[in-house]
């Protein structure tokens, strides 16, 4: 069992040069034996935390090569501390050929050289902890890279290595047809045929994502042991938890039967032999046992796309995972009725487990919510592919989208549970819709046949401002261009300028996170206090949260406005597309 630090109150830390030794700059804190590590409210820290997602390749470039890295992240820890987040979740930082932005892992126990070294990772963990910020990593257990040593050995004929993946003979007279009709999430078939040792066509391997991401066979005990050992490797280095990629996909239905026909626009709401099978729960009971051997608490959050929240609750049993993303806000239109329904559904599901709901508006896989809200809001849930395909036919009103995004952020930050923020949303960044085709790198763009531009538009490097290159993303004088091109107006959203603007999106988020801690963290009681066709409000603790999704102002009850999403709002009125936090006597 490894003892870690007791986390102090959040404090700003000095801007560090990437080579500065942590021992030279930071105060050490005593080790803790408390396996639960409650926050000031008495709850485990993860039940009401605000977690900031770091898409490391696009967060901050410390080396000047146009690629975000650990050095850049270390230098921006004071910014994150000032923002007021409780933890950061870092997208995969392991060695990878980058066929799918690092979700094709070649080595789970090292750092991608473009991002830094294990020694730099250790410094980052220590510096973040000293600032009161926990560190969550992304783990990718459904598949590896095709460059992983296991898969390379499998291709070379090692039968033990081959048994760690899902190889099957093909159908047809000569095995020329795939073993079943499963399709890749990114488009095209989910099977690729490889030659035998004699060079003749051989078996097919399963890849539910890109061909460079072969699926592992989780019926193999060697696979299970390997990943439990990987968890220990990072827990021993001080990591506080993991976000589990494709948590619902590890165990496939026995026999790998054909999938039924369904509308590809709603892939997450229908049964499929590859998804959400009962065998995953035994795996996560093993993972929870690994986590429980450490103190303070290590936490898991599942990326589990399932048919209903009742299915999601099964992942949150007391001996399985701590939390799971509730994704419906990624799909809900900016409409009061839909947003209320999302909350009701999620709270009811987590209440059955005693766990905490987890709220998110944007991440690295969906269009940024400024842009999702910048067009007409449909009377149905919004799938990412549907949304991206309508861009050419309906111009975005980014100013409207930003007003709605400010209001939606206040809405979810007032809810009980954990909130995840995606880097750049605190700057009000929109989706970059007009990336040149030759610049796109997402396999969705290359594999689909319906014109979907893919996910690169939400992954464009951040604008920090100041004297740096690429809108401050890279150090001044850097020779390299950012790995994805920034639009011409990107610098207008930069963090440096927003610092001095009291009405900026950045300062709204900073105030909201401070007030959330003061009024909502540890607060008891949640109740709806008002519903109408376009307005929704709830009481959480002593504060009411009001959201107006309509086009006309709404009269507010009497009370003290703690925070308003729209600067200069008229007293007593809730403007269209806005939100307020109201303390009533």
C-alpha positions in Angstrom: 0.0 0.0 0.0 1.4 3.4 -1.0 0.7 6.5 1.1 0.3 9.8 -0.6 -0.1 13.4 0.4 -3.0 15.0 2.3 -4.2 17.6 -0.1 -4.0 21.2 1.3 -6.4 24.0 0.4 -5.9 25.0 -3.2 -3.2 27.6 -3.7 -1.5 29.2 -6.6 2.0 28.0 -7.3 4.9 29.8 -9.0 5.3 29.5 -12.7 7.9 26.8 -13.1 10.5 26.4 -15.8 10.1 22.8 -17.1 13.5 21.7 -15.7 12.9 23.1 -12.2 13.2 20.4 -9.6 10.1 19.9 -7.6 12.0 19.7 -4.3 13.4 23.2 -4.9 10.0 24.9 -5.1 7.3 23.0 -3.3 6.3 22.4 0.3 6.0 18.7 1.3 2.9 17.5 3.1 2.5 14.6 5.5 1.5 11.2 4.2 -2.1 10.1 4.8 -3.5 6.7 5.8 -7.0 7.8 5.2 -8.5 5.6 2.5 -11.5 7.8 1.9 -10.0 11.3 2.0 -13.1 13.3 2.3 -13.3 17.0 1.3 -14.3 19.8 3.6 -17.9 18.7 3.4 -17.2 15.3 4.7 -17.8 13.6 1.3 -15.2 11.6 -0.7 -13.5 14.3 -2.9 -14.8 12.8 -6.1 -18.5 13.2 -5.3 -18.6 16.9 -5.9 -15.3 17.7 -7.6 -14.7 19.9 -10.7 -12.4 18.0 -13.0 -10.7 19.7 -15.9 -10.0 17.6 -19.0 -6.5 18.2 -20.5 -6.3 17.1 -24.1 -2.5 17.2 -23.7 -1.6 17.5 -27.4 -3.5 20.8 -27.7 -3.2 22.2 -24.2 0.1 24.0 -24.0 3.4 23.5 -25.9 6.5 23.9 -23.7 9.1 22.7 -26.1 8.2 24.8 -29.2 7.5 22.0 -31.6 3.8 22.8 -32.0 2.7 19.8 -29.9 1.3 20.2 -26.4 3.4 18.4 -23.7 4.0 17.9 -20.0 6.3 20.9 -19.9 3.5 23.1 -21.1 1.0 21.6 -18.7 3.4 22.1 -15.7 3.8 25.7 -16.7 0.1 26.2 -16.7 -0.7 24.7 -13.3 -1.0 28.1 -11.7 -3.7 28.9 -14.2 -5.6 25.7 -13.3 -5.2 26.4 -9.6 -6.6 30.0 -10.1 -9.5 28.6 -12.1 -10.4 26.5 -9.1 -10.5 23.0 -10.4 -10.1 20.0 -8.0 -8.5 17.6 -10.5 -7.2 17.2 -14.0 -7.9 14.3 -16.4 -5.2 13.9 -19.0 -6.0 12.2 -22.3 -3.6 9.3 -23.2 0.0 10.4 -22.8 1.6 7.0 -23.5 3.8 6.1 -26.5 1.6 5.8 -29.5 1.8 6.1 -33.3 -1.1 8.5 -33.0 -3.4 6.7 -35.4 -6.3 7.8 -33.1 -4.8 10.7 -31.0 -3.1 8.4 -28.5 -6.0 6.0 -28.0 -3.8 3.5 -29.9 -1.4 2.7 -27.1 1.9 1.0 -27.8 3.3 1.0 -24.2 1.1 1.6 -21.1 4.1 2.1 -18.8 5.8 5.1 -20.4 5.3 8.6 -21.8 5.0 9.5 -25.5 8.3 11.2 -26.4 6.5 14.1 -28.0 5.0 14.8 -24.5 8.1 14.3 -22.3 9.5 11.6 -20.0 8.4 9.6 -17.0 10.6 11.9 -14.8 8.6 14.9 -16.1 5.4 13.0 -15.4 6.5 12.5 -11.8 7.3 16.2 -11.4 3.9 17.1 -12.8 2.1 14.8 -10.4 4.0 16.2 -7.4 3.5 19.8 -8.5 -0.2 19.3 -9.1 -0.7 17.7 -5.7 1.1 20.5 -4.0 -1.3 22.9 -5.6 -4.3 20.8 -4.3 -5.0 19.4 -7.8 -5.4 15.6 -8.2 -4.4 13.8 -11.4 -6.5 11.3 -13.3 -5.2 9.5 -16.4 -6.9 7.9 -19.3 -6.6 4.1 -19.6 -7.5 2.3 -22.9 -8.3 -1.3 -22.1 -10.5 -2.3 -25.1 -7.7 -2.3 -27.6 -4.0 -1.6 -28.1 -2.0 -0.1 -30.9 -1.1 -2.5 -33.7 2.5 -1.4 -32.8 2.2 -2.8 -29.3 4.7 -5.6 -28.6 1.9 -8.1 -28.0 0.2 -7.5 -31.4 3.5 -7.5 -33.3 4.3 -10.8 -31.7 0.9 -12.1 -32.7 1.5 -11.1 -36.3 4.8 -12.9 -36.2 3.1 -16.2 -35.2 3.4 -16.2 -31.4 0.3 -18.2 -30.4 0.3 -16.9 -26.8 0.3 -13.3 -28.1 -2.3 -14.1 -30.7 -4.6 -15.4 -28.0 -4.6 -12.0 -26.3 -6.5 -10.5 -29.3 -9.7 -11.5 -31.1 -8.6 -13.4 -34.3 -11.2 -15.5 -36.1 -11.3 -17.4 -39.4 -13.4 -15.7 -42.1 -16.6 -16.9 -43.7 -17.0 -18.0 -47.3 -15.4 -20.8 -49.2 -11.9 -19.5 -48.7 -12.4 -17.4 -45.6 -12.6 -14.3 -47.7 -15.6 -12.7 -45.8 -15.4 -11.1 -42.3 -16.4 -13.3 -39.4 -19.5 -11.2 -38.8 -21.2 -8.0 -39.9 -19.9 -5.7 -37.2 -18.9 -2.2 -38.3 -16.2 0.1 -37.0 -17.3 3.1 -34.9 -15.2 5.2 -37.3 -16.8 3.8 -40.4 -16.2 0.7 -42.6 -15.9 -2.9 -41.4 -14.6 -3.9 -37.9 -12.4 -6.7 -39.3 -9.1 -6.8 -41.1 -7.5 -9.9 -42.6 -3.8 -10.6 -42.1 -1.6 -13.1 -43.9 -0.4 -16.4 -42.4 3.3 -17.1 -41.8 3.4 -18.6 -45.4 2.1 -15.3 -46.9 -1.3 -16.7 -47.8 -4.5 -14.9 -46.6 -5.2 -15.9 -43.0 -7.5 -15.0 -40.2 -9.2 -11.7 -39.4 -8.7 -9.6 -36.3 -11.4 -7.4 -34.7 -11.0 -3.7 -34.4 -14.1 -1.8 -33.3 -12.3 1.4 -34.0 -9.4 2.0 -36.4 -7.6 -1.0 -38.0 -4.6 0.2 -36.0 -6.5 -0.5 -32.8 -6.9 -4.3 -32.5 -9.4 -5.4 -29.8 -8.0 -7.4 -26.8 -9.6 -10.6 -25.7 -10.7 -10.1 -22.1 -11.5 -13.7 -21.7 -7.7 -14.2 -21.6 -6.4 -14.1 -18.0 -3.1 -12.7 -19.2 -4.9 -9.6 -20.4 -6.7 -9.1 -17.1 -3.5 -9.5 -15.1 -1.6 -7.1 -17.4 -4.1 -4.3 -16.9 -4.3 -4.7 -13.1 -0.5 -4.4 -13.1 -0.7 -1.3 -15.2 -3.1 0.2 -12.7 -0.6 -0.5 -9.9 2.3 1.0 -11.9 0.6 4.4 -12.1 -1.0 4.3 -8.7 2.5 3.7 -7.3 3.6 6.9 -9.0 0.9 8.9 -7.3 -1.9 8.9 -9.9 -5.3 9.5 -8.2 -7.5 7.6 -10.7 -8.4 6.7 -14.2 -11.0 7.5 -16.8 -11.7 4.2 -18.5 -12.0 4.4 -22.3 -14.8 2.3 -23.9 -15.6 0.8 -20.5 -18.7 -0.9 -21.9 -16.8 -2.7 -24.7 -14.3 -5.1 -23.1 -16.4 -8.3 -23.1 -18.1 -9.3 -26.3 -21.1 -11.6 -26.6 -20.1 -15.3 -26.8 -19.8 -16.5 -30.3 -19.6 -13.0 -31.8 -23.0 -13.1 -33.5 -24.1 -10.7 -36.2 -25.4 -7.4 -35.0 -29.0 -6.4 -35.8 -29.8 -3.6 -38.2 -30.2 -0.2 -36.7 -30.0 3.5 -37.5 -26.3 4.5 -37.5 -27.3 7.9 -36.2 -28.3 6.5 -32.8 -25.6 3.8 -32.2 -25.6 4.2 -28.4 -29.3 3.4 -27.8 -29.6 0.0 -29.3 -28.3 -3.5 -28.2 -25.1 -4.7 -29.8 -23.2 -7.9 -29.2 -20.0 -5.9 -28.6 -21.3 -3.5 -26.0 -22.4 -3.6 -22.3 -22.2 -7.3 -21.7 -22.4 -8.7 -18.1 -18.8 -9.9 -18.1 -17.4 -6.4 -17.8 -18.6 -6.2 -14.2 -16.3 -9.0 -13.0 -13.4 -7.1 -14.6 -14.2 -3.9 -12.7 -14.6 -5.8 -9.4 -11.0 -6.8 -9.9 -10.0 -3.2 -10.7 -11.8 -1.9 -7.6 -9.9 -4.4 -5.4 -6.7 -3.0 -6.8 -7.7 0.6 -6.1 -8.9 -0.2 -2.6 -5.4 -1.3 -1.7 -4.2 2.3 -1.9 -4.7 5.3 0.3 -5.9 8.1 -0.2 -8.8 7.0 -2.4 -8.1 6.1 -6.1 -11.1 6.7 -8.3 -12.5 5.4 -11.6 -14.8 7.1 -14.0 -16.3 5.1 -16.8 -16.8 6.1 -20.4 -19.8 3.8 -20.9 -22.2 4.5 -23.7 -25.2 2.3 -22.7 -28.9 2.1 -23.6 -30.2 3.8 -20.5 -29.2 5.2 -17.1 -30.4 2.1 -15.4 -27.7 0.2 -17.3 -25.2 2.8 -16.4 -26.0 2.3 -12.7 -24.8 -1.3 -12.9 -21.3 0.0 -13.3 -21.5 1.9 -10.0 -22.2 -0.9 -7.6 -20.3 -0.6 -4.3 -17.6 -3.0 -5.4 -17.2 -1.7 -9.0 -16.5 1.8 -10.3 -16.9 5.0 -8.4 -18.5 7.1 -11.2 -19.5 7.0 -14.8 -20.1 9.9 -17.3 -23.7 10.8 -17.7 -23.5 11.8 -21.4 -26.9 13.1 -22.1 -25.9 16.8 -21.8 -23.6 16.1 -24.7 -26.7 15.3 -26.7 -29.4 17.4 -25.2 -30.6 20.5 -27.1 -30.7 23.9 -25.3 -34.3 23.4 -24.3 -35.6 23.5 -20.7 -37.7 20.4 -21.0 -34.8 18.3 -22.3 -32.4 19.6 -19.7 -34.8 18.9 -16.9 -35.4 15.4 -18.1 -31.6 14.7 -18.3 -31.2 15.8 -14.7 -34.2 13.8 -13.4 -33.1 10.6 -15.3 -29.5 10.8 -14.1 -30.3 11.6 -10.4 -32.8 8.8 -10.2 -30.3 6.3 -11.6 -27.4 7.3 -9.3 -29.7 7.4 -6.3 -30.2 3.7 -6.6 -26.4 3.2 -6.2 -25.7 5.8 -3.6 -23.2 7.3 -6.0 -22.7 10.7 -7.5 -24.0 12.0 -10.9 -21.4 13.2 -13.3 -22.1 16.1 -15.6 -20.3 17.2 -18.8 -21.2 19.6 -21.7 -18.2 19.0 -24.0 -15.2 16.7 -24.5 -12.7 15.7 -27.2 -15.2 13.5 -29.1 -18.1 15.9 -29.7 -18.6 19.4 -31.1 -18.0 22.1 -28.6 -21.2 23.2 -26.9 -20.8 26.9 -27.9 -21.3 25.6 -31.5 -23.9 23.0 -30.7 -26.0 25.8 -29.2 -25.3 28.3 -32.0 -27.9 26.9 -34.3 -31.6 26.1 -34.0 -32.3 23.6 -31.3 -34.2 20.5 -32.5 -36.9 18.7 -30.6 -34.8 15.6 -30.3 -31.5 14.5 -28.8 -28.5 15.7 -30.9 -26.0 13.1 -32.1 -22.6 14.4 -33.1 -22.7 13.1 -36.6 -26.1 14.6 -37.2 -24.9 17.9 -35.8 -21.7 18.1 -37.9 -23.5 17.2 -41.1 -25.9 20.1 -40.7 -23.1 22.7 -40.5 -23.1 23.6 -44.2 -26.8 24.2 -44.3 -27.2 26.4 -41.2 -24.7 29.1 -40.3 -23.6 29.3 -36.7 -24.5 32.3 -34.5 -21.5 32.0 -32.3 -22.5 35.0 -30.1 -25.8 33.3 -29.4 -24.1 30.0 -28.8 -21.7 31.6 -26.3 -24.6 33.1 -24.3 -26.3 29.8 -24.1 -23.0 28.1 -23.2 -22.4 30.5 -20.3 -25.9 29.7 -19.0 -25.6 26.0 -19.4 -22.3 26.0 -17.5 -23.9 27.7 -14.6 -26.8 25.2 -14.8 -24.6 22.1 -14.4 -22.2 23.7 -11.9 -25.2 24.2 -9.6 -26.2 20.5 -9.7 -25.2 17.9 -7.1 -22.4 15.7 -8.3 -19.1 15.9 -10.2 -18.6 18.3 -13.1 -16.1 17.7 -15.9 -14.9 20.8 -17.9 -13.2 20.4 -21.3 -10.2 22.6 -21.9 -11.0 25.8 -23.6 -14.7 25.9 -22.7 -13.7 28.4 -19.9 -12.5 30.6 -22.8 -15.8 30.3 -24.7 -14.1 28.5 -27.6 -16.3 27.5 -30.5 -15.8 24.4 -32.7 -13.4 25.0 -35.6 -15.7 24.0 -38.5 -13.5 24.9 -41.5 -10.3 23.1 -41.0 -8.6 22.3 -44.3 -9.2 18.7 -45.3 -5.5 18.1 -45.7 -5.0 19.1 -42.0 -7.5 16.7 -40.5 -6.2 13.7 -38.6 -9.2 12.0 -37.0 -9.8 8.5 -38.3 -13.5 9.3 -38.5 -12.7 11.6 -41.4 -10.8 9.0 -43.3 -13.0 5.9 -42.6 -16.6 7.3 -42.9 -18.3 7.7 -46.3 -21.0 10.2 -45.3 -19.0 13.4 -45.3 -18.6 13.7 -41.5 -15.6 16.0 -40.9 -14.8 14.2 -37.7 -13.6 15.4 -34.3 -10.6 17.6 -35.1 -12.5 20.8 -34.8 -12.8 20.5 -31.0 -9.1 19.6 -30.6 -7.5 22.7 -32.0 -4.6 24.0 -29.8 -5.6 26.6 -27.1 -5.0 30.3 -27.5 -3.1 31.6 -24.4 -2.1 35.0 -25.7 0.9 37.0 -24.5 4.1 36.9 -26.4 4.0 33.3 -27.5 3.7 31.8 -30.9 0.5 30.3 -32.3 -1.8 32.6 -30.2 0.4 31.8 -27.1 0.1 28.0 -27.5 3.9 27.7 -28.1 6.8 29.8 -26.6 7.9 33.0 -28.3 10.1 32.4 -31.3 9.0 28.7 -31.8 9.7 27.5 -35.3 7.0 24.9 -35.5 3.3 25.4 -36.5 0.7 23.9 -34.1 -0.2 20.3 -35.0 -3.7 21.4 -36.0 -4.0 24.9 -37.6 -5.7 27.6 -35.6 -8.3 29.9 -37.3 -7.4 33.5 -38.0 -9.5 34.8 -35.2 -8.3 32.3 -32.5 -6.3 34.9 -30.6 -9.5 36.9 -29.9 -10.4 34.2 -27.4 -7.0 34.2 -25.6 -6.7 33.7 -21.9 -4.4 36.6 -21.3 -6.9 39.2 -22.6 -9.8 37.5 -20.7 -7.9 37.8 -17.4 -8.4 41.6 -17.4 -12.0 41.5 -18.7 -14.4 41.2 -15.7 -17.2 40.0 -18.0 -15.2 37.4 -19.9 -16.1 33.7 -20.0 -12.9 32.9 -18.1 -13.8 35.2 -15.2 -17.4 33.9 -15.2 -16.0 30.3 -14.7 -13.6 31.5 -12.0 -16.4 33.2 -10.0 -18.7 30.2 -10.6 -16.2 27.7 -9.3 -15.6 29.8 -6.1 -19.3 30.2 -5.5 -20.0 26.6 -6.2 -17.5 25.6 -3.4 -19.1 28.1 -1.0 -22.8 27.3 -1.7 -23.2 23.9 -3.4 -20.3 21.6 -2.3 -21.7 19.5 0.6 -25.1 21.2 0.4 -28.1 19.0 1.1 -31.4 18.9 -0.6 -32.3 19.2 -4.3 -35.8 20.2 -5.6 -37.3 21.7 -8.7 -38.9 25.0 -7.9 -40.2 26.1 -11.2 -41.0 24.6 -14.6 -42.4 26.1 -17.7 -42.1 25.6 -21.4 -38.9 27.6 -21.7 -37.6 28.1 -18.1 -36.3 25.6 -15.5 -35.1 26.2 -12.0 -34.1 24.1 -9.0 -33.1 24.7 -5.4 -29.8 23.2 -4.2 -29.0 24.0 -0.6 -29.9 27.6 0.0 -29.5 28.8 -3.6 -31.8 28.6 -6.6 -30.5 28.1 -10.1 -32.6 29.5 -12.9 -32.2 28.9 -16.6 -34.1 30.6 -19.3 -33.9 28.8 -22.7 -36.6 31.0 -24.3 -36.4 34.1 -26.4 -38.1 36.4 -23.9 -37.1 37.7 -20.4 -38.6 36.0 -17.3 -39.5 37.7 -14.0 -37.4 36.4 -11.1 -38.6 36.0 -7.5 -37.0 38.3 -5.0 -33.6 37.4 -3.8 -29.9 38.2 -4.0 -28.3 37.4 -7.4 -25.0 35.7 -6.6 -24.0 35.3 -10.2 -25.6 36.0 -13.6 -24.4 34.5 -16.9 -25.3 37.6 -18.8 -23.4 40.8 -17.9 -25.5 43.8 -17.1 -28.8 41.9 -16.7 -31.7 44.1 -15.6 -32.6 43.6 -11.9 -35.5 41.2 -11.3 -35.4 39.8 -14.9 -33.8 36.7 -16.3 -32.8 37.5 -19.8 -33.3 35.1 -22.7 -30.6 32.4 -23.0 -29.2 33.1 -19.6 -29.0 31.8 -16.1 -28.7 33.1 -12.5 -27.8 31.8 -9.1 -30.3 33.4 -6.6 -30.0 33.3 -2.9 -33.5 33.8 -1.3 -34.2 34.7 2.3 
